[in-house]
Amino acid sequence: MDRIVILTGAGISAESGMGTYRGPGGLWDSMRIADLATPEGYARDPARVHEFYNMRRQRSATVAPNAAHEAIARLQRDYGGKVTLITQNVDGLHEAAGSPSVIHMHGRLAGALCTACDHRWDAPDEMSPGHPCPACAAPEARPDVVWFGEMPYHMEEITAALARCTLFAAIGTSGQVYPAAGFVQEAFRAGAHTVEINLEPSAVVSDFAETRFGRATQTVPAWVDDVLGR
Ligand code: APR
């Protein structure tokens, strides 16, 4: 029985209408990472950053999970062994598809974080600069997402899962952002079989033992069927 670790990225939510960060029509084509996804950009213009995440949060509330999210939830439910699901996505589509546990290494659009006391709570639809923390009242609420230059969440748990995994799959991620892009190497060092499931080869495709290219709504259910032996 395998111990499976799955890493997902924006490509798994693309067919749900969330858009991707890179590639044709990607968010970072028309918007600057430095302005919208760094602590420095937030310090310069918090209103603009809140506006961007308000827009993303509102979009995520209108989209539905697709067959790829559903297949992963099915794998988590039906597989006899351990399945650890790690996502770089800040949408809630894995949960909406019924995934029983999801590690959000880059945070969640649905979350708010107080930079004064680290309290976390459910983000309102609209946040703006000076939004007060419900715990300490400091006007320091920000979206609970991880920006460039910040440490991703749950790294200890992720490192431990990679160290004992026997099957690692990266789904819908371009392999351009670390540390997630390096997980395949950690899994390889643990002796795992590694599979990349993506629309096209990622930046780290040569690190994988197996590749499956195509749209996630087709490739992921087929891969899950294979793992479940159907
Ligand atoms: N099915 C499968 N893969 C797809 C699909 C699809 N329908 N559509 C696009 N893809 C692939 C693209 O080919 C690309 O390789 O999904 C990948 C998306 O890459 P990115 O947009 O770079 O997303 P991701 O890898 O998740 O980005 C990592 O960057 O800006 C940050 O914090 C943000 O978590 C994000 C991180």
Boltz pocket constraint, residues with backbone or C-beta under 6 A from the ligand:
constraints:
  - pocket:
      binder: B
      contacts: [[A, 8], [A, 9], [A, 10], [A, 11], [A, 12], [A, 14], [A, 15], [A, 20], [A, 21], [A, 22], [A, 23], [A, 26], [A, 37], [A, 88], [A, 89], [A, 106], [A, 146], [A, 171], [A, 172], [A, 173], [A, 174], [A, 175], [A, 176], [A, 177], [A, 197], [A, 198], [A, 199], [A, 200], [A, 201], [A, 202], [A, 214], [A, 215], [A, 216], [A, 217]]
      max_distance: 6.0
